[in-house]
Amino acid sequence: MSSHPDVLIIGAGAAGLFCALGLKDSASVTVVEAGPDPGTPPPRWMLYDYLLPDECYYHYADADTGLDLPQGRGTGGGSTVNSAAALRGQPWDFDGWGVPGWSWADCLDGFRAIESDQQFGDAEYHGADGPIPVTRLTPGPLDEALIALCAQRGYPAAADHNAPGALGIGVWPTNRRDEARWGTHAAVLPLVRPAVDVRAGTWVSRLLFNGTRCVGAEVLGPEGEQRLHADRVVVCAGAFGSSLLLMNSGIGPETMLRQAGISVVSRLDGVGANLQDHPWCLLDVGVSDVAAIEARPVSGALLRYELPGDHVEAEIFPWQTRPYVPSVPATQVSFTAALMTPLSRGQVSLAPDGGAEVRVRHLADEQDAARMAGIVSTTAELVGELAAEGLVRLPDAPWWREGDLVAASRRVAGTYNHHCGTCRMGDPSDPGTVVGPGLDVLGISGLSVADSSILPVIPRANTNLTSMMIGHRAAQLLLAALPASAPAGS
Ligand SMILES: Cc1cc2nc3c(=O)[nH]c(=O)nc-3n(C[C@H](O)[C@H](O)[C@H](O)COP(=O)(O)OP(=O)(O)OC[C@H]3O[C@@H](n4cnc5c(N)ncnc54)[C@H](O)[C@@H]3O)c2cc1C
């Protein structure tokens, strides 16, 4: 354990632990994590529950709508609290960013390195030896009925939704082992310890600078307040946490920082801007026999299809509501209608107390709202046909049968929990860019951001695997830049 590590990583979530894993043999690394570490091997609740103890979450509230915006807190971060849906995104997501070194061809190696795919591991676009087990569960009766219905309606079969360009009806790829959620706490933490000093319960209040060089961080942990110094600091604190830490440390929009009484270290208007999420609308129905849904969180049938436009993509899938909302009957099933290519953009701002003021602005864009209404309409047709077959029961007055579906969709739209984009990666000459293609924060030396916040545009997929891939690639970029003489564990 080093008092002055080569690299200090802030946040032990999806990206942070993969970054530590990639660096551990070549550099001395300390990881600080604000939330708890429930232990190794992980306790059963951590693997099988979908509503975890309060200490495992941050609960932000949308400043416009009051919508609850949970984020994972503790070792594993979001990968500990999430539904283990393990989707990669489409090649055109990454190619569309236009960031040198981050095309699909560049990122594919990272996706392969982090996974061991249980069904398609020998396909050239999959990995068979990485720490995250990706598998597909056997579809249950309701999943089978939806798959058959979608096939009748002409959607192609998608045997592997993680095959590049996959669209159609299939089953979710999911990061599970023995049906348990297998995120970075379960899969990566045991690989980084003991080489890496991972300190849970340690909150970083601000970064430390010598001029415009980042030299460490001020932390509050079990040993009280401390200043940790490092040659390189990598912020992996998530879509809200990373932008917030940068702003509280003097990196962000000048006016906002000055109003909060924070001295400006680097004026970057993009910090906190470009907030993105996939909006979803839930069509809640009932099944007459609970065996039809088989106590399943997100892991059954998945339909992905394109709407008119440039690869405008939608997801439709059913899941049992109760693992997430214990107060509802076990027979309730939520059919999700999700827009995977949102144009709406939100903002994370600094509140007067140094906390986050979040505005996601789901469906603020008119095209987003119209497209969502279309996806809801398709979902309603599928649900209606399943109801006609006696497989599901509709509620007495379904919201999706209201006259104005655009207004109704806006009213019920919620979060798919895929927040990202608030420390955007891009061309350093673009005023909205926060980190360049090498993940260095503009205007500062010794500081990188590497997590979901760097995404220029949200991928057409759930964001966990992409965040892990970013952590893995960040380590590769840092290794290339570290002094060749740096011995591990110095
Ligand atoms: C409820 C929920 C369900 C989801 N379901 C899915 C799903 O099924 N599939 C999927 O692909 N994606 C899902 N996601 C999204 C996915 O989990 C995230 O995109 C992913 O975890 C983001 O990774 P990250 O490394 O950017 O941040 P995180 O994994 O959130 O990690 C950030 C870490 O930094 C720590 N931190 C923050 N601030 C500080 C600070 N100041 N000091 C010290 N530590 C700090 C946090 O405590 C956290 O542990 C879900 C997310 C949520 C919240």
The ligand as an SDF file (V2000), in Angstrom:
LIG
                    3D

 53 58  0  0  0  0  0  0  0  0999 V2000
  -31.1760    1.3610  -10.7270 C   0  0  0  0  0  0  0  0  0  0  0  0
  -30.2820    1.2320  -11.9350 C   0  0  0  0  0  0  0  0  0  0  0  0
  -30.5000    0.1960  -12.8400 C   0  0  0  0  0  0  0  0  0  0  0  0
  -29.6870    0.0600  -13.9780 C   0  0  0  0  0  0  0  0  0  0  0  0
  -29.8420   -1.0270  -14.7960 N   0  0  0  0  0  0  0  0  0  0  0  0
  -28.9300   -1.2490  -15.7760 C   0  0  0  0  0  0  0  0  0  0  0  0
  -28.9070   -2.4780  -16.4970 C   0  0  0  0  0  0  0  0  0  0  0  0
  -29.6580   -3.4040  -16.2080 O   0  0  0  0  0  0  0  0  0  0  0  0
  -28.0080   -2.6140  -17.5000 N   0  0  0  0  0  0  0  0  0  0  0  0
  -27.1230   -1.6220  -17.8260 C   0  0  0  0  0  0  0  0  0  0  0  0
  -26.3580   -1.7880  -18.7800 O   0  0  0  0  0  0  0  0  0  0  0  0
  -27.0890   -0.4750  -17.1250 N   0  0  0  0  0  0  0  0  0  0  0  0
  -27.9350   -0.2870  -16.0850 C   0  0  0  0  0  0  0  0  0  0  0  0
  -27.8270    0.8400  -15.3210 N   0  0  0  0  0  0  0  0  0  0  0  0
  -26.7940    1.8240  -15.6580 C   0  0  0  0  0  0  0  0  0  0  0  0
  -25.3720    1.3810  -15.2980 C   0  0  0  0  0  0  0  0  0  0  0  0
  -25.3600    0.6870  -14.0740 O   0  0  0  0  0  0  0  0  0  0  0  0
  -24.4720    2.6180  -15.2540 C   0  0  0  0  0  0  0  0  0  0  0  0
  -24.4820    3.2080  -16.5460 O   0  0  0  0  0  0  0  0  0  0  0  0
  -23.0360    2.3060  -14.8750 C   0  0  0  0  0  0  0  0  0  0  0  0
  -22.9650    1.7460  -13.5880 O   0  0  0  0  0  0  0  0  0  0  0  0
  -22.2230    3.5930  -14.9100 C   0  0  0  0  0  0  0  0  0  0  0  0
  -20.9100    3.2950  -14.5770 O   0  0  0  0  0  0  0  0  0  0  0  0
  -19.9330    4.4290  -14.0330 P   0  0  0  0  0  0  0  0  0  0  0  0
  -18.6250    3.7910  -13.8040 O   0  0  0  0  0  0  0  0  0  0  0  0
  -20.0290    5.6020  -14.9240 O   0  0  0  0  0  0  0  0  0  0  0  0
  -20.5670    4.9120  -12.6400 O   0  0  0  0  0  0  0  0  0  0  0  0
  -21.0030    4.0670  -11.3860 P   0  0  0  0  0  0  0  0  0  0  0  0
  -21.0490    2.6290  -11.6800 O   0  0  0  0  0  0  0  0  0  0  0  0
  -22.2460    4.7190  -10.8840 O   0  0  0  0  0  0  0  0  0  0  0  0
  -19.8240    4.2980  -10.3370 O   0  0  0  0  0  0  0  0  0  0  0  0
  -19.5260    5.5470   -9.7640 C   0  0  0  0  0  0  0  0  0  0  0  0
  -19.0010    5.3140   -8.3540 C   0  0  0  0  0  0  0  0  0  0  0  0
  -18.3760    6.5080   -7.8980 O   0  0  0  0  0  0  0  0  0  0  0  0
  -18.6920    6.7000   -6.5410 C   0  0  0  0  0  0  0  0  0  0  0  0
  -18.5790    8.1340   -6.2330 N   0  0  0  0  0  0  0  0  0  0  0  0
  -19.3430    9.1360   -6.7110 C   0  0  0  0  0  0  0  0  0  0  0  0
  -18.9350   10.3250   -6.2270 N   0  0  0  0  0  0  0  0  0  0  0  0
  -17.8720   10.0510   -5.4200 C   0  0  0  0  0  0  0  0  0  0  0  0
  -17.0110   10.8770   -4.6280 C   0  0  0  0  0  0  0  0  0  0  0  0
  -17.1370   12.2100   -4.6050 N   0  0  0  0  0  0  0  0  0  0  0  0
  -16.0420   10.2770   -3.8880 N   0  0  0  0  0  0  0  0  0  0  0  0
  -15.8810    8.9230   -3.9330 C   0  0  0  0  0  0  0  0  0  0  0  0
  -16.6690    8.0970   -4.6790 N   0  0  0  0  0  0  0  0  0  0  0  0
  -17.6480    8.6670   -5.4100 C   0  0  0  0  0  0  0  0  0  0  0  0
  -20.1060    6.1790   -6.4120 C   0  0  0  0  0  0  0  0  0  0  0  0
  -20.4200    5.8620   -5.0720 O   0  0  0  0  0  0  0  0  0  0  0  0
  -20.1150    4.9850   -7.3560 C   0  0  0  0  0  0  0  0  0  0  0  0
  -19.8020    3.7880   -6.6790 O   0  0  0  0  0  0  0  0  0  0  0  0
  -28.6380    1.0030  -14.1970 C   0  0  0  0  0  0  0  0  0  0  0  0
  -28.4180    2.0360  -13.2830 C   0  0  0  0  0  0  0  0  0  0  0  0
  -29.2190    2.1550  -12.1560 C   0  0  0  0  0  0  0  0  0  0  0  0
  -28.9640    3.2730  -11.1800 C   0  0  0  0  0  0  0  0  0  0  0  0
  1  2  1  0
  2  3  1  0
  2 52  2  0
  3  4  2  0
  4  5  1  0
  4 50  1  0
  5  6  2  0
  6  7  1  0
  6 13  1  0
  7  8  2  0
  7  9  1  0
  9 10  1  0
 10 11  2  0
 10 12  1  0
 12 13  2  0
 13 14  1  0
 14 15  1  0
 14 50  1  0
 15 16  1  0
 16 17  1  0
 16 18  1  0
 18 19  1  0
 18 20  1  0
 20 21  1  0
 20 22  1  0
 22 23  1  0
 23 24  1  0
 24 25  2  0
 24 26  1  0
 24 27  1  0
 27 28  1  0
 28 29  2  0
 28 30  1  0
 28 31  1  0
 31 32  1  0
 32 33  1  0
 33 34  1  0
 33 48  1  0
 34 35  1  0
 35 36  1  0
 35 46  1  0
 36 37  1  0
 36 45  1  0
 37 38  2  0
 38 39  1  0
 39 40  1  0
 39 45  2  0
 40 41  1  0
 40 42  2  0
 42 43  1  0
 43 44  2  0
 44 45  1  0
 46 47  1  0
 46 48  1  0
 48 49  1  0
 50 51  2  0
 51 52  1  0
 52 53  1  0
M  END
$$$$
